[in-house]
């Protein structure tokens, strides 16, 4: 199990909670959230199906979308251990919605088709009590697996130049290194998913995954996931050879 939390005060000056996180995983029991922690869950994928009668979709018509109950973004898949690092940069969004509404943006290795472990890092963003956000930061996030049970998570605020990292050693749950992903998540707190914030748009730029042989690839050919809950689609995601973009697109 890879697990830690990194204090946001090191990187972001915000009226809302904005916590850079490194992986939380699939424990068989969900513990209550402690200050500065959240629980990231495996992708809750649905079948690849077109919209059925009575479902609501966002503004972009996608005839066949792979849906998840909690992940939006792009996932590269491999049959064997392939991915050893994932990185990208993005501007931390200013969320809107009810007080406490939240989401997170992160990069990671595994957690989709390999659900036994995940190595991830990124940023949580939460609507403050007054509904106002004041931060404006661009971050670069990177995870590197040095083995199936060890790795590092690094997040750098490229606006301020500050950087924090955490190293994991000899974790009990091993990675598969078969998934590389760039994700916006409706994460879990206190045993249930948080109220999903309107994050407007997150664009992961310079998105790359490093392979076992040291070469790198972009998100081209990745599976695209959109979040669907209670027959409503909340996101509209796309990818090209070097970026992944997710927009909040819930119909009103």
SVG drawing of the C-alpha trace seen along z (x, -y; Angstrom):
<svg xmlns="http://www.w3.org/2000/svg" viewBox="-36 -36 52 45">
<polyline fill="none" stroke="black" stroke-width="0.4" points="0.0,0.0 1.4,-3.4 0.1,-6.1 1.1,-9.6 -0.1,-13.2 2.0,-16.3 1.1,-19.6 -0.4,-22.1 1.1,-25.1 4.5,-24.3 3.2,-24.9 -0.1,-26.8 -1.4,-29.9 -5.1,-29.4 -8.4,-30.2 -9.5,-26.7 -8.0,-23.5 -5.5,-22.5 -3.5,-19.4 -0.9,-17.8 -1.4,-14.1 0.5,-10.9 -1.4,-7.8 -4.1,-6.3 -5.2,-2.9 -7.8,-0.3 -7.8,0.8 -10.5,3.3 -11.8,0.9 -12.3,-2.8 -11.1,-4.8 -12.4,-8.2 -10.6,-11.1 -7.9,-12.7 -6.9,-16.3 -5.0,-16.7 -5.9,-13.2 -8.3,-11.8 -8.9,-8.4 -8.4,-7.8 -10.2,-4.8 -9.6,-2.5 -11.4,-3.6 -15.1,-2.6 -15.4,-1.8 -18.7,-1.2 -19.1,0.7 -18.3,-1.0 -21.8,-1.8 -23.6,-4.7 -25.9,-6.8 -29.2,-5.1 -32.6,-6.6 -33.2,-9.1 -29.5,-9.7 -28.1,-13.2 -24.9,-14.2 -22.6,-17.2 -22.4,-19.6 -20.1,-17.4 -21.8,-14.4 -19.6,-11.4 -21.2,-8.4 -19.1,-5.8 -17.6,-6.9 -15.9,-4.9 -17.5,-6.0 -16.2,-5.8 -18.0,-6.7 -15.0,-8.6 -12.3,-9.1 -12.1,-11.4 -9.1,-11.7 -6.8,-9.4 -5.4,-5.9 -2.7,-4.1 -3.0,-0.3 -0.4,2.4 -0.5,6.2 2.8,6.5 4.9,4.3 5.6,1.3 5.3,-2.1 7.8,-3.3 7.1,-7.1 4.3,-9.5 4.5,-13.3 2.5,-16.4 1.9,-20.0 -1.4,-21.8 -2.8,-25.0 -4.6,-24.4 -8.3,-25.3 -10.5,-27.6 -13.5,-25.4 -17.0,-26.5 -20.1,-25.0 -21.3,-24.5 -19.0,-25.0 -16.8,-22.0 -17.3,-20.7 -14.0,-19.2 -12.1,-17.3 -8.5,-16.3 -6.1,-16.3 -3.2,-13.9 -1.0,-11.6 -0.4,-8.0 0.7,-4.4 -1.9,-1.7 -5.3,-1.8 -7.4,-1.1 -7.2,2.4 -4.6,3.1 -6.6,2.3 -4.2,3.8 -2.0,0.7 -1.5,-2.8 1.3,-5.4 -0.1,-8.9 0.5,-12.5 -1.5,-15.7 -3.6,-18.4 -7.0,-18.5 -9.1,-21.6 -12.0,-22.5 -14.5,-25.4 -14.0,-27.5 -16.7,-28.6 -17.0,-32.0 -16.9,-30.4 -13.9,-32.5 -10.5,-31.2 -7.4,-33.3 -4.6,-31.0 -3.1,-30.9 -0.5,-28.2 0.9,-26.0 2.3,-22.7 4.3,-19.8 3.6,-16.4 5.7,-13.3 5.6,-9.7 8.4,-7.2 8.4,-3.6 11.9,-2.3 10.4,1.2 7.0,2.8 6.9,1.9 8.9,-1.4 8.8,-4.7 8.7,-8.5 6.1,-11.2 7.2,-14.8 5.1,-18.0 6.6,-21.3 4.9,-24.7 6.5,-26.1 5.0,-29.5 7.0,-29.8 9.8,-27.2 9.0,-25.3 9.1,-21.5 8.1,-18.6 8.6,-14.9 8.0,-11.6 9.6,-8.3 7.8,-5.0 9.8,-1.8 8.8,1.8 5.0,1.4 2.9,4.4 0.8,4.1 2.8,4.3 2.3,2.3 1.7,3.9 3.1,1.0 0.4,1.7 -1.5,-1.6 -0.3,-5.2 -2.9,-7.9 -3.8,-11.6 -6.9,-12.0 -9.5,-14.4 -11.2,-12.5 -14.3,-12.7 -12.4,-11.3 -13.7,-9.8 -13.9,-11.2 -15.6,-9.8 -16.7,-6.7 -18.4,-8.4 -17.5,-10.5 -17.3,-14.2 -19.7,-16.7 -18.0,-17.0 -16.8,-20.6 -17.2,-22.5 -13.5,-22.6 -14.1,-24.4 -11.2,-22.8 -7.9,-21.0 -5.4,-20.6 -2.4,-18.3 0.4,-19.6 3.7,-17.9 2.0,-14.7 4.4,-11.7 4.9,-8.2 8.3,-6.6 8.7,-3.0 10.9,-0.2 13.5,-0.9 13.7,-4.6 11.7,-5.9 8.7,-8.0 5.2,-8.1 2.3,-10.6 -1.4,-10.0 -2.1,-9.1 -4.2,-5.9 -5.2,-6.1 -8.6,-5.1 -10.6,-8.2 -12.8,-8.2 -15.7,-10.5 -17.4,-10.6 -21.0,-9.5 -23.1,-9.4 -26.8,-8.8 -27.2,-8.8 -25.6,-12.3 -22.2,-12.8 -20.1,-15.4 -17.0,-15.7 -15.9,-15.9 -12.3,-14.7 -10.0,-14.4 -6.3,-13.7 -3.7,-14.3 0.0,-13.3 1.1,-15.5 -1.9,-16.7 -5.1,-15.6 -8.0,-18.0 -11.0,-17.5 -13.8,-20.1 -16.7,-20.1 -19.8,-19.7 -22.7,-18.7 -25.9,-19.7 -28.2,-22.1"/>
</svg>
